[in-house]
Amino acid sequence: PVTYDESPVKFLAGDSVRAFSPERITEILSGGLMLDAYAARALAELGYEELIGCGVGENVTGFGAEKCISREYCGDYVNSYIPLHRVRNESIFRLVPKEGAEKISVITNNDRVEIAPGVILFENRLGGKIAVLSYSILGVENDLRHFICYQRRHMLREIFNRMSPGVLKVRVEYPADFALQVWEDEKQITLCITNLSYDQAPEITLAVYANGLSAEKAFSVDNAGNLSPLKDNIETLPSDYGVRWKLRHRFSAFSPLVMIIKR
């Protein structure tokens, strides 16, 4: 998820945090925050180790995979492994968790023996909910498949929901291989839903975390900008908050559906 507005959850990568004022750093550390290894190291060196929940040590060597160990955050992917064989040797760092930090994944060697923490979670004294990754996600990385995978998708969704429930305003719950772009204002929510799989999908399960929405006000948009009602293609599913819809549509590979939900 990407936004250029202020958000209750932020993601910092690299050394850019070194340019922030102490006041801005404290503000960011008071909310939901995910850090890659370089950003975590920068904050630790600036004296914020106690607020991010870990120190950052030397590079980890001899790694082979990342094991998902938390059922709460990894769901059915718990005890599965994310291969790291294409990751640069300089990309993974040894996190040194502080008291109260929780490991939700670990780095293992090729014999599946734990050698370092993978992802840790921490709630600091400012009320900030912090997640620290043990690896870099900078543009210099030649392969980020360990970051863009089914396990990570589930893990990030649960982490973001822990930091700020409903921060992911819209999501495709099923199937997994879908990209989603969202634009929102006071009048409507506009979605661009794209099937990234080569398999055609006849329907998706869509969750929208906003109250007062109705299938009667859902429309598809064709290439000429014309609106067509989607109400006959939508089945409303049980939901504790917002709406969950089963949306029937022929989702061909890489052919987006543009959808408008009027408020």
Phi, psi and chi 1 to 4 in degrees:
 res  aa     phi    psi   chi1   chi2   chi3   chi4
   1 PRO       -  135.3   24.1  -31.2      -      -
   2 VAL  -129.6  133.5  176.2      -      -      -
   3 THR  -142.9  147.0  178.1      -      -      -
   4 TYR  -101.2    5.2  -65.3   96.8      -      -
   5 ASP   -95.3  166.6  -61.1  -35.8      -      -
   6 GLU   -61.9  140.2  -83.9  -63.4  -42.1      -
   7 SER  -137.5  148.6  169.7      -      -      -
   8 PRO   -69.4  -12.2   23.7  -33.2      -      -
   9 VAL  -126.3  131.4  175.0      -      -      -
  10 LYS  -126.9  158.6  -64.1  176.6  174.2   60.2
  11 PHE  -131.9  121.1 -159.9  143.0      -      -
  12 LEU  -115.7  134.2  -65.1  179.0      -      -
  13 ALA  -133.1  145.3      -      -      -      -
  14 GLY    79.4 -161.2      -      -      -      -
  15 ASP   -99.5    9.2  -71.3  -37.2      -      -
  16 SER   -60.1  -26.1   60.6      -      -      -
  17 VAL   -62.8  -21.5   68.5      -      -      -
  18 ARG   -65.0  -20.1  -64.1 -177.7 -171.9  -86.3
  19 ALA   -88.5   -5.6      -      -      -      -
  20 PHE   -80.0  152.4  -64.9  179.4      -      -
  21 SER   -74.5  156.8   68.7      -      -      -
  22 PRO   -56.4  -35.6  -26.2   35.2      -      -
  23 GLU   -65.9  -42.2  -67.0   77.1   16.6      -
  24 ARG   -67.6  -40.1  179.4   59.1  170.8  160.9
  25 ILE   -61.4  -44.4  -68.3  174.9      -      -
  26 THR   -62.6  -39.9  -59.9      -      -      -
  27 GLU   -61.6  -45.1  178.6 -172.9    1.5      -
  28 ILE   -65.7  -40.0  -69.8  173.0      -      -
  29 LEU   -72.6   -6.7  -71.7  169.3      -      -
  30 SER   -90.4   -5.3  -60.1      -      -      -
  31 GLY  -120.0 -156.4      -      -      -      -
  32 GLY   -80.0  131.8      -      -      -      -
  33 LEU  -149.0  129.5  177.7   63.1      -      -
  34 MET  -112.4  137.8 -179.9  166.8  -77.9      -
  35 LEU  -126.9  137.8  -57.5  166.1      -      -
  36 ASP   -83.9  176.5   85.2  -21.9      -      -
  37 ALA   -62.7  -38.2      -      -      -      -
  38 TYR   -67.8  -41.9  -77.8  107.4      -      -
  39 ALA   -65.8  -40.1      -      -      -      -
  40 ALA   -63.4  -42.2      -      -      -      -
  41 ARG   -63.4  -41.0 -176.2  177.3   66.0  176.3
  42 ALA   -61.7  -45.0      -      -      -      -
  43 LEU   -65.8  -39.0  -76.4  168.8      -      -
  44 ALA   -62.4  -42.8      -      -      -      -
  45 GLU   -69.0  -23.9  -69.2  175.8   -7.0      -
  46 LEU   -84.5   -2.0  -69.7  169.5      -      -
  47 GLY   100.3   15.8      -      -      -      -
  48 TYR  -107.3   22.0  -65.1   96.8      -      -
  49 GLU   -56.4  -40.8 -160.3  171.0  -77.1      -
  50 GLU   -68.9  -19.3  -62.3  -62.8  -32.9      -
  51 LEU   -95.9  -16.0  -69.4  177.4      -      -
  52 ILE  -100.9   -9.8   64.7  173.0      -      -
  53 GLY    88.1    8.6      -      -      -      -
  54 CYS  -165.8  159.0   68.8      -      -      -
  55 GLY   -97.2  168.3      -      -      -      -
  56 VAL  -125.9  117.6 -178.4      -      -      -
  57 GLY   -98.8 -146.4      -      -      -      -
  58 GLU   -77.3  172.3   73.4  -76.3   -3.9      -
  59 ASN   -64.3  143.2  -74.1  112.9      -      -
  60 VAL   -85.9  134.6  176.3      -      -      -
  61 THR  -117.6  160.9   58.7      -      -      -
  62 GLY    73.4   21.2      -      -      -      -
  63 PHE   -80.9  152.8   54.2   79.9      -      -
  64 GLY  -130.6  -30.6      -      -      -      -
  65 ALA  -161.0  167.7      -      -      -      -
  66 GLU  -114.9  125.6  179.1 -179.1   -3.3      -
  67 LYS  -100.3  129.7 -178.4 -179.1 -179.6 -179.1
  68 CYS   -82.0  121.0  -58.8      -      -      -
  69 ILE  -117.6   -5.6   62.6  171.8      -      -
  70 SER  -109.8  116.3  168.3      -      -      -
  71 ARG   -66.1  -33.4  179.4  166.4  -66.6  -81.6
  72 GLU   -60.2  -38.8 -179.9 -179.8   -0.6      -
  73 TYR  -104.7  -16.0  -69.1   97.0      -      -
  74 CYS  -110.6  -11.6  -56.2      -      -      -
  75 GLY    58.2 -134.2      -      -      -      -
  76 ASP   -69.5   -9.0  -69.4  -20.0      -      -
  77 TYR   -86.3    1.0  -63.7  109.2      -      -
  78 VAL   -57.4  139.5   67.2      -      -      -
  79 ASN    71.9    7.3  -65.3  -35.4      -      -
  80 SER   -90.5  166.2   68.8      -      -      -
  81 TYR  -119.5  139.3  -68.5   81.6      -      -
  82 ILE  -104.0  115.8  -58.3  171.3      -      -
  83 PRO   -63.9  141.5  -21.2   33.1      -      -
  84 LEU  -122.4   16.0  -60.4  175.7      -      -
  85 HIS   -68.1  -16.4   63.3  -77.2      -      -
  86 ARG   -99.0    2.1  -65.5 -178.3 -179.4  -88.7
  87 VAL   -81.9  139.1  177.6      -      -      -
  88 ARG   -63.0  146.8  -65.9 -173.1  -51.6  131.2
  89 ASN   -61.7  -27.7  -72.7  -25.9      -      -
  90 GLU   -85.6    3.1  -58.2   82.0    9.6      -
  91 SER   -94.9  -18.6  -64.4      -      -      -
  92 ILE  -111.7  132.7  -61.9 -176.8      -      -
  93 PHE  -119.4  155.3  -67.4   81.1      -      -
  94 ARG   -85.5  112.0 -174.2  173.9  -56.6  -80.6
  95 LEU   -81.0  140.7  -57.4 -177.7      -      -
  96 VAL  -117.0   93.9 -175.9      -      -      -
  97 PRO   -64.6  143.4  -19.7   32.6      -      -
  98 LYS   -86.6  168.4  -61.6  -67.8 -176.2 -177.8
  99 GLU   -59.5  133.1 -176.6  178.8   -6.2      -
 100 GLY    96.1  -11.4      -      -      -      -
 101 ALA   -78.4  147.1      -      -      -      -
 102 GLU  -118.1  127.1  175.4 -172.7    1.0      -
 103 LYS   -85.4  129.6  -68.2 -172.5  -64.6 -175.1
 104 ILE  -113.0   -9.3   64.4  171.7      -      -
 105 SER  -151.3  160.5   72.1      -      -      -
 106 VAL  -135.1  153.2  -64.4      -      -      -
 107 ILE   -89.3  133.8  -54.5  -60.2      -      -
 108 THR  -121.4  163.0   73.1      -      -      -
 109 ASN   -86.8 -172.8   61.4   19.8      -      -
 110 ASN   -71.7  -11.1  -72.6  -34.9      -      -
 111 ASP   -94.4    9.3  -66.8  -39.0      -      -
 112 ARG    64.7   31.0  -64.4 -174.2  -71.4 -174.9
 113 VAL   -97.8  130.7  175.7      -      -      -
 114 GLU   -62.7  131.8  177.7 -178.2  -16.1      -
 115 ILE  -124.9  -12.3   57.8  175.2      -      -
 116 ALA  -170.4  158.6      -      -      -      -
 117 PRO   -65.1  150.2  -19.6   32.2      -      -
 118 GLY  -101.5  -69.3      -      -      -      -
 119 VAL  -124.1  132.6  177.2      -      -      -
 120 ILE  -121.6  150.8   69.3  164.3      -      -
 121 LEU  -117.9  147.9  -55.3 -178.5      -      -
 122 PHE  -155.6  139.0 -178.0   70.3      -      -
 123 GLU  -111.9  120.7 -174.6  164.4   -7.7      -
 124 ASN   -92.8  176.4   62.2   36.5      -      -
 125 ARG   -69.4  -12.7   56.1 -179.5  169.6   79.0
 126 LEU   -87.5   -4.5  -57.6  177.2      -      -
 127 GLY    91.9    0.1      -      -      -      -
 128 GLY   -71.4  140.3      -      -      -      -
 129 LYS  -108.4  112.0  -64.6  178.3  179.4  178.3
 130 ILE  -111.4  138.2  -45.6  -61.6      -      -
 131 ALA  -123.3  129.8      -      -      -      -
 132 VAL  -120.1  126.7 -177.3      -      -      -
 133 LEU   -93.1  145.3  -47.7  176.0      -      -
 134 SER   -87.2    5.4   59.8      -      -      -
 135 TYR  -132.6  165.4   36.8   80.6      -      -
 136 SER   -86.6  146.4  159.3      -      -      -
 137 ILE  -123.4   28.1   61.1  163.6      -      -
 138 LEU   -69.3  164.6  -61.9  178.2      -      -
 139 GLY   -63.8  -18.8      -      -      -      -
 140 VAL   -74.5  -12.9  -62.8      -      -      -
 141 GLU   -69.9  127.4  -55.6  -57.4  -28.9      -
 142 ASN   -83.9   -8.4   57.0    4.1      -      -
 143 ASP  -154.2  120.5 -163.7  -50.2      -      -
 144 LEU  -119.7   28.9  -75.9  170.9      -      -
 145 ARG   -65.7  -22.7  -85.9  178.4  -78.6 -174.1
 146 HIS   -71.7  -17.4   60.5  -71.6      -      -
 147 PHE   -99.5  -22.1 -170.1   69.3      -      -
 148 ILE  -115.6   86.1  -53.8  170.2      -      -
 149 CYS  -155.2  170.5   59.5      -      -      -
 150 TYR   -61.0  -44.2  -66.5  138.6      -      -
 151 GLN   -60.2  -45.4  -66.8  102.0  -42.8      -
 152 ARG   -67.2  -37.3 -167.0   76.0   61.1 -157.5
 153 ARG   -56.9  -48.4  175.2 -178.8 -176.7  -93.5
 154 HIS   -65.8  -44.1 -171.9   97.2      -      -
 155 MET   -60.6  -47.8 -177.0 -172.6  -65.3      -
 156 LEU   -64.5  -39.9  -67.9 -179.4      -      -
 157 ARG   -60.6  -43.3 -174.7  175.4   66.8 -164.7
 158 GLU   -70.8  -36.6  -64.3  -54.7  -43.1      -
 159 ILE   -64.2  -46.3  -70.6  173.0      -      -
 160 PHE   -64.4  -38.0  -67.6  149.8      -      -
 161 ASN   -65.7  -33.5  -78.2  -22.4      -      -
 162 ARG   -66.7  -41.3  167.7 -174.6  178.1  -91.8
 163 MET   -68.5  -42.5  -69.5  178.1  174.6      -
 164 SER  -157.4   94.6  179.9      -      -      -
 165 PRO   -53.2  130.5  -25.7   35.0      -      -
 166 GLY    85.1    4.2      -      -      -      -
 167 VAL   -64.2  -31.5   68.6      -      -      -
 168 LEU   -85.4   92.5  -60.7  178.4      -      -
 169 LYS   -57.2  -39.0 -179.4   70.3   73.3  172.8
 170 VAL  -134.7  142.1 -173.5      -      -      -
 171 ARG  -150.9  151.1   72.4 -174.5 -166.7 -155.3
 172 VAL   -92.4  111.2  176.6      -      -      -
 173 GLU   -76.0  -32.8  -67.3 -174.3  -14.8      -
 174 TYR  -158.9  139.5 -178.9   84.4      -      -
 175 PRO   -72.2 -178.9  -12.4   28.1      -      -
 176 ALA   -81.7  -32.6      -      -      -      -
 177 ASP   -86.9   59.2  -68.1  -35.6      -      -
 178 PHE  -129.4  138.3  -87.6   76.3      -      -
 179 ALA  -101.6  145.8      -      -      -      -
 180 LEU  -136.0  127.2 -175.0   62.4      -      -
 181 GLN  -116.5  138.6  -65.0  166.6  -80.7      -
 182 VAL  -132.0  131.3 -177.3      -      -      -
 183 TRP  -124.9  136.4  -63.0  -93.2      -      -
 184 GLU  -137.9  137.7 -179.4 -176.9   15.6      -
 185 ASP  -142.3 -171.2   58.9   28.4      -      -
 186 GLU   -71.5  -14.7   64.4  -81.6    0.0      -
 187 LYS   -98.1  -32.3  -65.3 -178.1  179.1  179.8
 188 GLN  -162.0  165.2   64.1 -173.3   37.1      -
 189 ILE  -114.3  126.4  -59.8  172.8      -      -
 190 THR  -110.2  129.9  -56.3      -      -      -
 191 LEU  -121.5  144.1  -48.8  176.6      -      -
 192 CYS  -121.2  112.0 -179.2      -      -      -
 193 ILE  -111.8  119.8  -53.2  168.9      -      -
 194 THR  -125.6  128.9  -52.9      -      -      -
 195 ASN   -81.5  115.9  179.8    8.7      -      -
 196 LEU   -91.7   -1.5  -58.6 -177.8      -      -
 197 SER   -90.7  155.4  168.7      -      -      -
 198 TYR   -80.7   -5.2  -72.9  103.9      -      -
 199 ASP   -92.3  132.7  -63.5  -38.6      -      -
 200 GLN   -69.3  140.1 -178.2  173.0  -64.9      -
 201 ALA  -114.6  128.1      -      -      -      -
 202 PRO   -83.6  -14.2   29.3  -33.9      -      -
 203 GLU  -163.4  160.3   63.1 -175.0   27.1      -
 204 ILE  -134.9  160.7   63.6  171.2      -      -
 205 THR  -105.1  120.1  -58.9      -      -      -
 206 LEU  -115.7  128.9 -172.5   70.1      -      -
 207 ALA  -112.9  130.1      -      -      -      -
 208 VAL  -124.6  118.3 -174.3      -      -      -
 209 TYR   -89.6   71.2  -69.9   87.6      -      -
 210 ALA  -153.9  136.3      -      -      -      -
 211 ASN   -86.1  159.5  -76.0  -39.2      -      -
 212 GLY    82.1   11.7      -      -      -      -
 213 LEU   -90.6  148.5  -58.9 -179.1      -      -
 214 SER  -134.8  142.1  167.2      -      -      -
 215 ALA   -62.1  -23.5      -      -      -      -
 216 GLU   -63.4  -21.4  -61.7  -77.1  -23.6      -
 217 LYS  -110.8   23.1  -63.3 -177.7  178.7 -179.3
 218 ALA  -103.2  133.2      -      -      -      -
 219 PHE  -138.5  148.6  -58.6   87.1      -      -
 220 SER   -94.4  156.4   63.3      -      -      -
 221 VAL  -121.9  123.0 -175.2      -      -      -
 222 ASP   -87.2 -178.9   65.7   18.6      -      -
 223 ASN   -65.6  -20.0  -68.8  -23.8      -      -
 224 ALA   -91.9   -0.9      -      -      -      -
 225 GLY    89.2    8.5      -      -      -      -
 226 ASN   -81.4  142.6  -60.1  -49.3      -      -
 227 LEU   -97.3  138.6  -58.3 -175.1      -      -
 228 SER  -129.2  133.3  -61.3      -      -      -
 229 PRO   -61.5  142.9  -19.3   31.5      -      -
 230 LEU  -110.6    1.4  -76.7  171.5      -      -
 231 LYS   -56.7  -34.4   61.6 -179.5 -178.4  179.2
 232 ASP   -76.7  -10.5  -67.4  -23.4      -      -
 233 ASN  -100.8    3.0  -59.8   69.8      -      -
 234 ILE  -116.3  131.0  -67.8  174.5      -      -
 235 GLU  -114.2  123.8  175.2 -173.7  -11.9      -
 236 THR   -80.5  130.7  -60.2      -      -      -
 237 LEU  -108.8  159.9  -56.2  173.8      -      -
 238 PRO   -59.7  142.3  -21.5   32.4      -      -
 239 SER  -153.7  139.9  176.7      -      -      -
 240 ASP   -78.1  -25.6  -66.2  -29.7      -      -
 241 TYR  -151.6  139.7  179.0   76.6      -      -
 242 GLY    70.2 -146.6      -      -      -      -
 243 VAL  -131.2  149.8  -64.0      -      -      -
 244 ARG  -126.0  125.8  -69.8  176.2   68.1 -118.7
 245 TRP  -123.6  141.1  -69.7  -24.3      -      -
 246 LYS   -94.3  113.7 -178.0  177.9  -70.1 -174.5
 247 LEU  -106.9  116.4  172.2   59.9      -      -
 248 ARG   -90.0  126.1  -66.2 -178.5  -62.9  -84.4
 249 HIS  -166.9  151.6  176.6   77.6      -      -
 250 ARG   -83.6   94.7 -169.3  176.8   71.4  176.2
 251 PHE   -87.8   92.9  -69.1   95.4      -      -
 252 SER   -78.5  162.9  -58.8      -      -      -
 253 ALA   -60.3  126.0      -      -      -      -
 254 PHE    58.7   24.3  -53.6  105.8      -      -
 255 SER  -113.9  101.0  179.3      -      -      -
 256 PRO   -73.8  148.9   25.9  -34.0      -      -
 257 LEU  -102.2  121.1  168.8   67.3      -      -
 258 VAL   -95.6  127.7  177.7      -      -      -
 259 MET  -132.7  137.9  176.3  178.1  176.5      -
 260 ILE  -118.3  131.4  -72.4  175.6      -      -
 261 ILE  -116.4  111.4  -51.4  170.8      -      -
 262 LYS   -82.8  142.7  -63.2 -174.7  177.1 -179.2
 263 ARG   -83.2      -  -64.5 -174.3 -176.6  -82.5
